[in-house]
Amino acid sequence: MYVENEFVELKRELTKEIKKEIVAFANSKGGTIYIGIDDTGKVIGLKDCNKDAEALSGMIREGIKSDLTLYTNIIIETVEGKKIIILKVMNGSNKPYYLADKGLKPSGVFIRHGNVSAPATDELIKRLILENHDTFENLVSQNQDLHFAYLNSIFSDKQKELSITKYKLLNIINNDNLYTNLGLLLSDECPF
């Protein structure tokens, strides 16, 4: 039996209102939306699952900002002999997500609160913006031709060795193996 909660939303059919639920899950802890199941948990099924899945994909790509395609997964499944869509939405990393036609205001930004998708307050929107945008030091350096002779000599004097792993731990290199602005500041090429 399917039951709505903080991580599950049930929809009888695909409507444009589903974008609100997707935004709420992405701005919160993620969740799953079952399309073709009514609020009581009864499997209704969809008439044209493939068409609905295609329309859902378009809604995610065009109706929600920032891009959520990498944080969603659309699955067509047969349950009790009926086709349904299962949409898995991960907790997004570029919050706040919002409805493209409403913008970054409470009518466009939603969060999951219990089993309800609620409008975010102006204060929460500001907090999401501040928490989810990188500082100068974390951004990728425009100069990727960096050298660290001086930094290595300091570590060598302390009988410590700098490796690629330690560069990542110190945030000199990010997870994509690109130098950060912190790396630039610690490099021999530091312009300051």
N, C-alpha and C positions, 0 to 999 in steps of 0.2 A: 504494500500500500504506500502511496506517495503522500507526503505531508509537507506543507510549506513551513519553513523555519528560516533562520538567519542565512543559511547557505542553499536553500532550495526555493524556487519559485515555480508555480504551476500555471500554465496558460492553455486554455481550451483551443485557441487558434492563434495564428500569427497576425498581430496588428502592429501599427507603428508605435504604440505605447510600450512595446517591449524594449525599446531603446533606453527608456528610463531605468528599467531593471538592470540592463547590461551596464550602464554607467554606474549605478549604485554598487553592483558587485565589484566592478573594477576599482572604484574609489574606496572600497572597504576591504574585506578579506577574501574576495572571490566567491564563486558559487556556481550552481547549476540551474538552468532553466529548462523545464520539460514542456515542450509545445505539443499539444494533442492530448493533454490530461487536464481535466477540469479541477476546480478548487476543492472538490471532495476527494480527489485522488483517483477518480474513475478514468480509465483509459478510453478516450473518445476516438483518437486517431485523426489523421489528416488526409484529405482527398488527394492532394498532389504534393507529396513530401519533397520531391526534387525541386519543384517550382518554388515552394516555400523556403527551402534551404538556400536557393539562389537569391531570393528576395531578402532573406535574413542577412546573407553575406553582403549584399549591397547596402543594407541599412547600417551595418557595422562600419563599412568602409566610408560611406558618404554622410551618414547622419550623426556620427560621433567624432569628436576631436579630443585629444590627440589620437593618432592611429592606434587602434586596438586589435588589428588583425592578428598580430603575433601572440596576443593574450587570450584568444578565443579559439574554440574548437567546435565545429558543427558536425554532429553525428546523427545519421538516420538509423533508427533501430525498429525492429518489429517486436511489439509487446502485446501479448494476448491476441495475436493475429492481426494487429493494427499497427500501421506505421506512425511513428512519432519522431520528433526532432529533439535531440538532447544538445543543449548549448552549454559548454563549459567555459566559464569566464574566470580567468586568473586575476589575482590582485595585481593591478597595473603598476608600472614603475615610473610613469610620467604623469602623475596626478597634478591637478584635478582633471578628470575626464568630464566632458560636458556635451550636451546636445548641440549640434552645429547650428541649428536655427535659433537657439535661445541664448547661447553665449555663456560666459563665465559669471553667472548670477544665479541666485537661488532657484529660479525657474528652469535652469539648464543643468545644474550640478546636483546630483543625488548621492546619498549614502544609504547603506543597508542598516536599519535599526530594528532588531528583532526580525519579524517576518514581513516588514514593510520597507519599501523604498521611499525615503523621505527627502525633501529638499534640504540641501546643505545651507547653513546660515552664512552670511557674509563673513563672519569671523572664521568659520571653519574653512571656507574657500581660501581666505588669506593664509591660514595655517598650512593647508595642503600645498599651496604655491611655494611657501617658504621652505617647507620640509623636503620638497621633492625637486628642488633645482640645485644644481651643483654650484659649489663655490669656485672662485677663480682657480684655486690650487688643484681642484679635481678635474678641470676642463683639459682637453687635449691641447698640448703645446703646438703652435704653428710651426715651430722649429723642431724637426725630428732628427736633426744631425747633432746630437748632444754627446759630450764627453765628460768624464767624471774623474780626471786624474787627481784633482785637489781633494775631492770627497774620499776617493780611495786611499789617498795618503793619510788622511785623518783617521780613517778606520784601521789602516795598517799600523799606524802608531799605537793604536789601542789593541793591537793584535786581533783584529776582527776582519773578516773577509766579507766583501759585498758580492752577492750573487744575484742572478735574475729573480730568484724567489724573494730575496730580501728587498730588492728594488720594488717588487709588487707589494710586499708587506709595508714598506715605507711610503707607498703611493707615488713613487717616482715613475713607475710604469703601471698603466691600468690593465684591466683584464683582457683587453684587445692587443696587448703588448705595444702600446703607443705611449710615448713620454707625455706626462702631464705637465701643467704649468709649475707644479711643485718641483718636478724634475728639472725644468728649465731654471728655476731659481737656485737649485743646488748644483747646477752644471757649471763647467768651465766657460760656457757661452752666455752665462747670466748677464743680461744687458743693464742691470741695476747696480 
